[in-house]
C-alpha cells in the first residue's frame, strides 16, 4: 500500500468537521498542493498552457498538447460561487488535455445571478466563432451554470455535456448526505444567496432537462454534498426523455 503524500494528508485535515475553519487562501493553497502531489506525471512542461483575455475582459486558460484532437471542452470550475478558481481544477483540465482534448477553462465573476451566466454565454459565443462545437463541462455550481445555459439558450453548438457533482440549486434538495467539505453545510446553504432572485428562478430541476440535448455524463461522489441533488437531476433527465449516463 502506498503512503499518502503530505499534501493529501493536509487536505484530509481540512475535511475533519472538528478542525478549525480555514480561510479562502488557505483552502486554495491546499488544493494547489494536492493537485501537484497527485499528478507529477502531468507536468505543465508537457502541455501548452496559456491564459488569454477576451475583448470583454473575461479570462480563459487554454490547455493544448501534441495529442490534442478536434474535441474542444469548455470547463466551468466549482467552488460554491466563492472558493474555486482556475487553479483549483487545473489538474482536471490537465487530465482532459492529456486525453487528447483542447480545453478552455473559464474564470467567471463570482457575483449574483445572472452575472456568472452572462460570463458563460460570452465565452461560448466567442469560442463558437472559431470552433464548430464545444463539450460543456462543469463542477458543482459550474455544472449548474452549464444546465442553466442549456435551458435558456438551447444546445446549438454543444456536442456533449459533462456534469461533475452538479449543484441543482433547489431549496428542497439541499445537503442530504454526510458532508466531507472544507466549507461546511452553512457555507453551502449560504451559496444559494448568490442567485439573488431566489433559487426557484434558476434551478435546472424546475424546467425541461435533456430533451434535444446531446448526451449528458453525470459524475457523482457519495461523500459530496451535491450527491442527492445529482441523483434528482438524473431522474429529471430520464423523465424528460434525455440521453444520460451516470458514473
N, C-alpha and C positions, 0 to 999 in steps of 0.2 A: 504493500500500500504506500502510495506517495505521500510525502509530508506536505501539508498545506503551506503555501507561501505566506510570508509575514503580511503581505498586502491583503490576502484573503482573510487571514485571521483578524486583522484590524477591521475589515469590512463586517465580519460576523459580529464583532463587538458593537457595531452600530445597530445591529438588528435586535439586540437584547433590550426588551421593554424596560428593564430597570436601569439601563445605562443613562448617564446624563445626556440631556438634549445637546445635539451638535448644531453648530451654525452652518449656514449655507456654504461658505467657503470650505469648512472642514469636510462636509459631505462631498463636495466636488473634488477635493483633493484626494479623498479616499477612493472615489470612483475612478479617477485618473490613474492612481497607483494600481488598482485592481485590473484595469484594462491592460496596463503594461505588463503586469505579472502573468496574466492569463495567456497572452499571445506573443511570446518572444519571437515566434516564427513569422509573425506578421509585422516585421519591422517596416516602418514607413519608408525605409530606403528601397524597398522592393515595389513600392506603389508611388504613383504620381498623385500627390495630394496638394491641392491649391485652393485658396479662398478667392472668391470673386464677388463683386458687388453689382447688383442690378441697377439700372438707371433710377429706380425708386429708392435706392439706398439699402435694400434688403441684401443680406449676406448669404451666400451659398458656399458650401465646401464641396469640392468636386474630387472624386476618387476614380483614378484610372489605373489600369495595369496592362502589361503586354498581352494578357489573355482576354481583355475586355471585348465583349461581343456587341451585338446590336441591342441587347436588352439594357434599358435605362430605368433606373429606380430613383424616385424622389422620396427620401425618408424624412419623417417628421418626428423629432425626439419627444420623449415624455418628460415627466418631472412635475406633474401637478400644476402646470402653468407658472411655476416659480423656480424650482431647483434645477431642472435639466438645462443643458446647453449642447453645443456641437461636440464638446469633448466627452461628455458622459456616455455617448453612444458611438464614439469613434471606433471602438472595437467591432461593434456590429456592422458598421459601414465598411470597415476594412475586410471583414469576412465576406460580405456580399461582393465586394470588388474582387477579392481573390478567387471567388467562384466564377468570375467571368463577366461581371456586370459593370457598367458605368453607373456610379452612384452620386447623386446630389443630396446633400443634407441641408435642410433649411433652418436658418436662425431667425425665428419669428419673434415678434414683440409679445411678451407675456402680459398682456393687458386684458381689459374686459371685452366681452363679446360686443361687436363682431371683429375687432381688430386682428386677432390671430388668423381668422378665416379669410379676411381680406388679404393678409400677407400670403397665405397659401394660394389663393386664387391668382395673385400677381405672379408668384413663382411658376405655377403651372402654365399660365398663359405665355410667359417668357420662354419656358423650355419647349413648349409645343411649336414655337416658331422655328426651331432647329431640329426637333425630334418628332418622328411620326406618331409615337405613342410613348406612354410612361407607365410603369408599375408604381402605384402609390403605396407607401409603407408608413406605418405609424405605431408608436408605442404609447400605451395608456391614453393620456389626453391627446397625444398626437394621432392615435388611431381614431379618437372621437372627431378630430378635425377632418380626417380623411372621409369618414362617414358623412359628416355634415356637408362637406363639399359635394360629395356624390349626390346627396339628396337635393341640394339646392341647384346644382349646375349640370347634373347628369354625368354620364360616363364617357362622353366623347373624348377620344384620345387616350383613354385609360385601358391598358392591356391586362392589368391584373391588380389585385389588392392583397396586401399583407397586413394583418392586424395583430399586434403583439399585446396581450393582456389589455384588450380595449376597455376604456373607461366610457360607459354609456351615459353618464351624467343624468341619471334619473333619481329623484329623491326616494323612490320606492325601492331602488336597487343599490343601496349603499353598501357599506362594509359589512359583509356577512360571514367572513372566514377569519380565522386567527391571523393577525397581522404580523408580518415579519418585515416591516418597512421602517426605515430610519426616521421618517417624518411623523408616523403615528396616525391614529384614527382621526384625531381632531384636525390635523392639517389637511388630511384627505377630504374630510367633510367640508372644511372651510374652502377648499378649492372650487366647490360649486359656485361660490360667490364671484369668481372671475367672469362668469357669464352675465352678471349684471341683471339682465331682464328676467332671469329665472330659468332653472334647468328645464322646465317644461317646454320652453320655446326651442330648445336645441337638442334635446335627447333624441338620438337616432332610433330609439325604441318606440317612439310615438308616430313614426312615419313608415313609408314603404322602404324596405331594406333588401337589396339584392336583385329585384326584378329588372331584367335588362342590363344588369351589370356584368362585368367579367367575373370569373371565379374568384372567390374570397378564401384566403387561407387565414384561419384564426388560430393563434398560438396562445395557450393558456398555461398558467402555473398555479398549482393548488394552494400555494402559500402566498399568493399575491392578493391584495385587497380588491382587485378587479376581477377575480375569478368568477364570482357569481354573476356579475354583470355580463361577462363574456359568454357564459352559458345561456343567459337570456337572449343575448344577441344571436347566437346560433339558432335558437328556437324561432326567433323572429325571421331570420333569413329563410329557414325551412318553410315557415308558414307563408311567406311571400313568394315562394317558388324560386328563390335564388339558388345559385350554384355555390357550394361551400365545401371546405374541408377543415376538419378540426384536428389539431395536433397538440 
